[in-house]
Amino acid sequence: MAIKIVRLGCPREKDEGLRIGTVRRPPRGVRKEDYGSRDFFDVWFPNLSPSAQLMKDGKAAVDEGSWSAFKKRFRAEMSRPDASKDLDLVAALSHQTNMSLGCYCENEDRCHRSVLRELLIERGAKLR
């Protein structure tokens, strides 16, 4: 059992499990009932996405300094009590079932899901 970090909209892999969308907004132009069948997500969980303002700032993070600032601010958001509990829950579930977490960004290295990966590892989550 483990968590796989994925790009939403990409084909699912075997045994990926429940796909959770950790995005601020659902996909545009896609009917709600088609999210799963079109490989976006089974469950939308914006609790693990950056705030709207931080998302805007993150898209403008073109150099290492601005990316580091984004990561620091996102980690601060995820350290708030509710978000921290959500991360703890996901980390604990990773030892019981397969699941995947994802975002739309093409490059994981400059996406909040790379920070989620770090935060989950810090909480003892099992990742693959």
N, C-alpha and C positions, 0 to 999 in steps of 0.2 A: 504494500500500500504506500502511496506517495502522492505528492503534488507535482504536476508538470506545469511550467510556465509557458504560455503559448501566445501566439498572435491570433486575435479573434478574426474570424472570417477564413482562416486557413483550414484545410481539411483536417478532420480529427484523426488521431492515431489510435491504434488498437489499445484497448484497456485504459483509455484516457480518463474515463469516469465522467462525473458531472462537470460540465464546463461553466465556470463562474466568470461573468463579465465585471471586471473591476474598473469600470469606466464611468465618467460623469454623465454621459448621454448615450442613449441607445442608438443603434445605427440608423442613419437617415435613409428614408425611402424604403425601409423594410417593414413589413407588417409584423406586429408583435408576435403573432402565431407562427411566423417563419424564422424567428431568431435562431432557434435550435436547428431546424432542418437546413439552414443556410450556414451552419457552422460558426455562428457568432457566439451565442451562449444559451445555456439552459436556464440559468438564474442570473438576474441582474443584481449586482451588489455594489452600488456606488460608494458604500461606506469605506471601501479600500481604494478609493481613487482620490487624487488631489482635489482640493477645493477649486471652484470655477476660476478664481483669480490666479491661483497657483498654476493651474493648467495653462492659462493664457501666458503667464510668465515663463513657464517651462517650454512652451513652443518657441519662445524667443531665445532660449538658451543655446547659443551657437558656439560659444567658446567654453573652455574648461572652467573658468571662473564662474560664469553664469550657471553652468550645469552643477557645479559644487554647491552654489547658493540654493538652487532648486532642491537638490537632494537634502540639504540641511533643513529647509523649510518643510519638505514633505515628511521627513523623519519627525519633526516637531508636531506636525498634524497627526501623525500616526501614534505619537506618544500620549495623546489625550486619552482619558479613561475609556470612552466608548470604543474608539478605534483600537486601542491596546487590547481590550477584551475580545474584539472581533479577530484580531491577529492571533491571540492565544487560542481561540476556538478553532480556527483554521489549522493552526499548527498541531493541535491535539487530534483533530480529525484525520490529519495526514498519516497517522499511525493506524487508522481503522479502515480507510477506504481510499480508492484512487479518485483524484479530482484534478481539475486544471483551472488555473487562473490566467486571465489574459486581458490584453488591451489591443487597440487597433494599430499602434505604432509599428512601423516596419523594423526599426532598429531598436532592439531591446536595450542596448548599451546607453541609449539616450531616452529611455522610457521609464515611467514610474514603476513598471513591473520589475525592473532590475533592482530597485530599492526594496520592493516587496519581497523579492527573493532573499535579499540580505536580512531583512527584518524577520522573515520566517525561519531562516537558518539560525539566527540568534535566539529564537524561541524554541529551538529543538525540533523543528518540523523536518519531516522526511521528504526530500525532494529528489526528483529524477530528471 
